[in-house]
């Protein structure tokens, strides 16, 4: 059995009611729920929340909300893996056996089924414990600068004159989904290591949404992508 777990706590501070805020006319969490169903990869799509309003919206779009997430797992400091572990342990207590679990964030309107499918295929066909979404940095990280006392200096001054095309490409967490074997989640295995397969996403469908500026940018990106299609 494959399970999708969407963490969606209440109490977002930088963007109030972020997980159910209207993104181009409908709750942003609905995009994650609908794409999970569209992929046909999951036997259950579960939303883990401590918030009644979020639970109601999630159920309206077809997700299951079979439990209330404990308050001790609903603060600003709780990690994603703790939320996934809680959901998996709850399922085990109900005698529901899970083979693969996928954590999908609630604020990823650019999520695409084909990348979810690729992640599961690579996980099943390898000895990896996880398959996670990543994307490349738009600028060489070796040319990054810092500012101290209004002065600029390079983190890696040895690359001051190195051509961009001669620098190794770098990647970062795309923050969309994390496939994993159940035992790996339950054992707190490290997501970001050689045990994980990278599912590389194009940069144009990756956008963190942590501020209202991010939100506005994401809506513009979404309109542009869907106008082109």
Secondary structure, 3 states (H helix, E strand, C coil): CEEEEEECCCCCCCCCCHHHCEECCEEHHHHHHHHHHHHCCCCEEEEECCCHHHHHHHHHCCCECCCCCCHHHCCCCCCHHHHHHHHHHHHHHCCCCCCEEEEECCCCCCCCHHHHHHHHHHHHCCCCCEEEEEEECCCCHHHCEEEECCEEEECCHHHCCCCHHHCCCCEEEEEEEEEEEHHHHHCCCCCCCCCEEEEECCHHHCCCCCCHHHHHHHHHHHHHHHHHC
